[in-house]
Amino acid sequence: MIRTWEDLQEIRKRGAKKIHPDKIKIAVGTATCGLATGAGDVLKAVREAVEQCRLDAIVAETGCIGYCQKEPILDVCIPGFPRIFYSEMTPAKAKQLVEALAKGEHKPEWALGKILSETNLIDESVFNYTMEKAPIEIAKIHNLNDISFYKKQFKIVLRNCGMIDPEDIEQYIAMGGYHALFKILTKKRPQTDLIEAVKKSGLRGRGGGGFPAGKKWETVYKAPGDVKYVICNADEGDPGAYMDRSVLEGDPHSVMEGMIIGAYTIGSNHGYIYVRHEYPQAVRKFTKAIEQARELGILGKNIFGSGFDFDIKINRGGGAFVCGESTALMASIEGDVGEPRPKYIHTAEAGLWNKPTNLNNVETWANIAPIMARGADWFASIGTEGSKGTKVFSLVGKVKNTGLLEVPMGITLREVLYELGEGIPEGRRFKAVQTGGPSGGCLIVDTFGWKHREYLGDTAPPAVSYVTESLIDLPVDFDTLTEAGSMMGSGGMIIMDDTSCMVDIGRYFLNFLKEESCGKCTPCREGIRNMLSILDGISEGRGKPEDLDRLVEIAQVLQDASLCALGGSAPNPILSTIRYFRSEYEEHIFHKRCPAGVCKALIRFSIDPEKCTGCTVCVKACPENCIEGKKQKPHRIDEPKCIKCGSCQEVCKFNAVVIQ
């Protein structure tokens, strides 16, 4: 039980010994991304090898350091030496690594990088290493922060992910955790001072809307009533987004500390975290964090002996995307159907059970303790004028380096895509980046267009008028993305290359939103269905010249009349793709052709006889037996029988299968 500063410091010392013990420690990243690539087997192999080699070592688990492309990842701490991360591990490689460590050797060829210092919330550095006695093999290993994926990252929210055991509260405290909370509660820091600190920091909600956090806190604080609520929205449902999951799996106490500070500030004694149903790992680790915090007196009655009471309950979502919307989420917690309500009364004044409620998402709460520990000015010095601090993004899609990254607001798309992401694989061209989830927009990052009037014919305007300037140097912040026709959203960033069809992309996101719409309001329910029907017609060769104007007209109705943000932002993928890729829509409508070769009704597969070697691999792969030809003779596709599945193109090693 923590009651004094000395109690906290004693636990901090114990935690530091666990992070860097006096013996070898091998930690395997067992977050969901790691487990999906075999980290569980790697962990088992490490434990068996340590026992077989009789190596005096500690085997531990940790979260994800963000570089999902390189999972499974493990790190090795040897007393006095830099911490080394090894990537793309297998059980066999893990066994060999342990055997090498038992002999006092290393495996630098498998190393991702090393770190020379680790920071926490209180000090500039808490663990420093010297290279003076390090073996030459370690000296040759790259510093982790010099790798392109990490070079421009600035970690605040992800500061502890992959660095500590998320199920050990003492390690969180060792990294400066709960120190800011202790000072706030024991010194009875005025609530108005805390609100001003959040306002001065410029922190905006990271859940998508970007509303100033301090302003929301102030509204809840001033709202009348003795009962108020604090909620953490962890119902992360955007395709390709997994920021909240990684934070909860890698550093749950950072979210909890922020929630407790927020509860004290607004005068709340009750908190909820609403976690997506598909996140069992996150639920398990946050449940463990709650139990440990209660044991130390950080949750429950009389926290730190300050007289302040606060506790947190976990609610699991039922899988409805719309429950990420604040009022629908609160209705779900109350036991009702997760449907949004009109916003003429804000949830800050009448939210959960009609009481003043402060709802923020995982990333927003994880920023609170650093702001209180380092100061509002420190946080405000990072980012842009209107968007302070950092943003966590999940970088996925057609890019070499996929993973989770945290960068200062204002970084350009070029830096993210070409430096951290290291470009597109297989020598293809970047085409677009989709930000903000299914309600975000697709921004052009390379100039694609059909420049010849004679190609489009006289029935369509010359496409040269629609060739749009690339947005590759667009700064990434709340306001700039909105002006460009997209949005920050929760932080999903999906990269597309020239094989992506923008009409098909629009169909994908609209179909997702159609399934996830609660159907309560007519504009959203019917508008999305009508837009999807038009897009289906365009992709199937039934598009008409007036379809584009009709799409824009329906989109405007959705934006103006929908009950909640799901419907209001649903048109973004369509409006942005029409804005930046209008010529691609016109190709589908006027020439019944899909330039990217995606829309099945508008493409045909054929085999180039000059390139075909007659290897018969495509014949064996075809599920419809529609490829004819003898061995070592050019093959031919029977088009009427072809279902355009693409299996032949996938297996052909000679690029002989052509999409027209």
Secondary structure by P-SEA (a helix, b strand, c coil): ccccaaaaaaaaaaaaaaaccccbbbbbbccaaaaaacaaaaaaaaaaaaaaaccccccbbbbbccccccccbbbbbcccccbbbbccccaaaaaaaaaaaaacccccccccccccccccccccccbbbbccccccccccccccccccccccccccccccccccccccaaaaaaaccaaaaaaaaaacccaaaaaaaaaaacccccccccccaaaaaaaaaaccccccbbbbccccccccccaaaaaaaccaaaaaaaaaaaaaaacccbbbbbbbcccaaaaaaaaaaaaaaaaacccccccccccbbbbbbbbbbccccccccaaaaaaaaacccccccccccccccccccccbbbbbcaaaaaaaaaaaaccaaaaaacccccccbbbbbbcccccccbbbbbbccccccccccccccccccccccccccccccccbbbbbcccccccccccccccccccccccccccccccccaaaaaaaccccccbbbbbbcccccaaaaaaaaaaaaaaaccccccccaaaaaaaaaaaaaaaacccccaaaaaaaaaaaaaacccccccccccaaaaaaaaaccaaaaaaaccccccccccccccbbbbbccccccccccccccccccccccccccbbbbccccccccccccccccccccccc
